[in-house]
Every structure is written in C-alpha cells, then in structure tokens.
Amino acid sequence: MNPVLELREGSLACEGVSLDTIAEAVGTPAYVYSSSAIRGQFERLDRALSGIPHRIHYSLKANANAAILRLVRSLGGGADVVSGGELYRALQGGFAPEDVVFGGVGKSARELAEAVEAGVRLINVESEAELRLLDGLACERKRKVPVGLRLNPEITVDSPHAYIRTGGKGHKFGIPWDEGLSAARLAASLPWLELAGLDMHVGSQLAELDAYERGLERVLGLLEAIRGEGISSVRYLDIGGGLAVPYEDEAPPDLRAYGRIVRDATRRTGLELLVEPGRFLVADAGSLLTRVLYRKRSGGREIAVTDAGMTELLRPSHYQAYHHIEPVRPRQRVTVRIDVVGPVCESGDFLALDREMPDIEAGDLLVVRTAGAYGYSMASNYNARPRAAEVLVDGDRYAVTTEREEYADLIRLERHALEWRTT
Ligand SMILES: Cc1ncc(COP(=O)(O)O)c(C=O)c1O
C-alpha cells in the first residue's frame, strides 16, 4: 500500500505534515500531493530507461496542477498535451515549446495552429485528414512542422476498464493499422510537414507489459516498411503512457522488464524514445481529504455521506475504480461493510460501495488514497459545487497551490444583461 502516507502521533501524515493540520487549515474536500513521491516515481522511470536515449513527457491530463508542472520541469521532464488548453497550461507552467508533444484525437484547426505557432517538438496526428489540415496551417505560417503518426496497433490489452483501452481495432484513437503506410507516405510527401515520429498509446493502467511488446513489434515493423521506401526522416518513437500503479493489492509494474522491452525493441533503430506517463508519476502522490457529514442506515446498508463525491473524484463512479479509504486518525473501531457516498444528487455518486473498513462516524476525517491522477483533472462543478483546494507538501512544509473555488466562480462567465443578436 501507499508509502506516501505514514502514521505520526496518531494521525496520518504526508511527508512531514499531518493531514489533520492541512484539513484544519484548508478545509475539506482537499487534494494533497507529495512532492517527494512524484520525484521518486520520475527518477525510478528515468533509471529504468537508462541507456536508451529518451525524454519523459508528463501527460498533463492526469493532473495539470501548476506546481506539479514546475516540479516535473525541474526534474528535466517535458509535457504531453492533448488540447489547446493543456498546451496553454504547459507553456504557462514554464515548459519550452520544444519540450512539448501535442496529441489528441480531435484537435481543432485553432488548436493545431496554436501548436504550430508555439513551435512544439512534435504533433502526433491521428488521420490523413488531420495531416492535410495541418499541412495547410503550416503553409500559411511558413513553418515546417515535425509530425508523428499515432498508430492504432489494433491489439487487445488487459486494463481494468474498457474506457481506458485505446489501441484496439475499431477504437476512435489513432490511424487504423492498415492505413499506417499510406499515412506515412502522405506525411512524407506534404511540403510543410516532416515525418519525424511514430507513436502509439494502447491504454492506461496496463496490467501486462506485453502490451508494449506487441505494440512495439507492429510499430517497428511499419518503421522498416517506411524506411524501405526511402523515407528516412523518422527520429522519434513515442510509446505513450499507460504504466499502471497499484490501487489495491496489485503488484506494481516491473520497471526493469519495461526498460528491457523498450531497450530490446529500439536498440537498432537509432530512434529517440518519448514516453508520456501520467498516472504513474502522480497517482500515488495524491490523497483526497474528505469529512464524514452523516452516518445512516438504509435498507440494511450502512452508509456514510462525505463532503467529497463524484464531483471531486469521478473514478469510482465512471470506471468502477477502487480507491483505498481510511480514517486519518485510526483508533480501535469495529469493522463494517459500508457505502461511502458523496453529497451529489445522483445514485451513482459514491467513493466506495459495500466496502469492508473500520467504522466511521460523522465528523471523521477520511483520506482517499492514490487519487493524484485523474482526480482533480476530472473534477466538475455539477450540483454547483465549487472545486476543492489543492495542496503541495514538500518535507515538513505545505502550500496551497489552487484555492478552493468560491460561489462567485460558479457564475463568473455568465452574462446577466443579455446582449440579444439578430440574424
Ligand atoms: C496519448 C496519451 N498519452 C499519455 C496518456 C497518459 O496515460 P497514463 O496516465 O495511463 O500514463 C494518455 C492517457 O490516456 C494518452 O491518451
């Protein structure tokens, strides 16, 4: 289980700061991130890839917190973005454009133009139509643009939920396998594009590393075919993100095996490796603090209503994901089977169902573990709920990195005096 939190003087603490202290000072719900955990994961991955020319591009979609971006940048990481908004965040977070890779299945002309103007390292393209659009935008700006082809290797992968599998036949992501070579020919022939990379991202929370092995075999087979046609411009191999983290009692991914697979596959290609980890870098580092508001019993079920729910952490209801939950101040408690549910007016709003855990009472402070990835970044204002605060811990100090939203933030963009327009 998560080593990020340790018991100190009767309360769980993140690094040197008690979660009680943070909850008292900042309120709940609140996300708390450990910088040392993020640092540790980054360094572990970097070590696993040693000997391979590589760049680690952190996937902002997992958590685009500005302080986390600064931390990743200070470690020498780049950014992987999937929208104009994420590109904006990455640049605001201090990443140089050449440290950014831009991907995504549905980039608009505006977003592509922004990436061209910024001068990002690589734009991963997902269709021939997108290649043509990008070439036109590059021509208008007289900028030669390095592109990668995101290929769909059409392999089945083992990950805990269908929504996080992205490299299977018929999925919306990537260039269908049988169109890969013709897309490469097109990219190489368009005057304002340079075919600079091949890319795959076959899924998230991948349980088996052989997904990388099988995907790489296909993609590198295509590289040979491309080079066989005299196209020699490909210099990047982007293998996406997808490394898993343990949420319950799963084994962590074998990073040495991951490194070995990638090293063996890329050894003779001369390519520079790009990886786009999201979850792996930040999931474990993040904890969600929530207070129990009410305790009730209904139809034979024990229920605890907390002040965080699907608006703060969507993963349990959206992916039926498991997150370990426990009281911040453990004491002798009887064990119960209990539903830990949020305050949102939806039956699908829960953090855990039928969970066996120490009994909890109204007022208890709980911690939801392994919540650093796809937590705050998927948070919403549903039920007009202001989004939570975010806190970064570094040793024995902590800082609020994102203030809790105010009610006024909920209506900030709304116009009260309507300016009617007629056609
Ligand atoms: C293109 C791409 N790269 C990287 C990632 C990050 O994945 P993970 O958080 O599993 O590492 C994703 C997530 O879905 C993605 O779509």
The ligand as a MOL file (V3000), in Angstrom:
LIG
                    3D

  0  0  0     0  0            999 V3000
M  V30 BEGIN CTAB
M  V30 COUNTS 16 16 0 0 0
M  V30 BEGIN ATOM
M  V30 1 C -1.9500 9.9880 -25.8300 0
M  V30 2 C -1.8350 9.7310 -24.3650 0
M  V30 3 N -0.6180 9.7650 -23.7970 0
M  V30 4 C -0.4530 9.5410 -22.4710 0
M  V30 5 C -1.5270 9.2790 -21.6470 0
M  V30 6 C -1.2860 9.0430 -20.1820 0
M  V30 7 O -1.6750 7.7920 -19.8110 0
M  V30 8 P -1.3610 7.2240 -18.3470 0
M  V30 9 O -1.9440 8.1790 -17.3820 0
M  V30 10 O -2.0060 5.9050 -18.3220 0
M  V30 11 O 0.1220 7.1340 -18.2400 0
M  V30 12 C -2.8030 9.2090 -22.2030 0
M  V30 13 C -3.9560 8.8650 -21.3420 0
M  V30 14 O -4.9400 8.3400 -21.7240 0
M  V30 15 C -2.9670 9.4630 -23.5950 0
M  V30 16 O -4.1740 9.4310 -24.1530 0
M  V30 END ATOM
M  V30 BEGIN BOND
M  V30 1 1 1 2
M  V30 2 1 2 3
M  V30 3 2 2 15
M  V30 4 2 3 4
M  V30 5 1 4 5
M  V30 6 1 5 6
M  V30 7 2 5 12
M  V30 8 1 6 7
M  V30 9 1 7 8
M  V30 10 2 8 9
M  V30 11 1 8 10
M  V30 12 1 8 11
M  V30 13 1 12 13
M  V30 14 1 12 15
M  V30 15 2 13 14
M  V30 16 1 15 16
M  V30 END BOND
M  V30 END CTAB
M  END
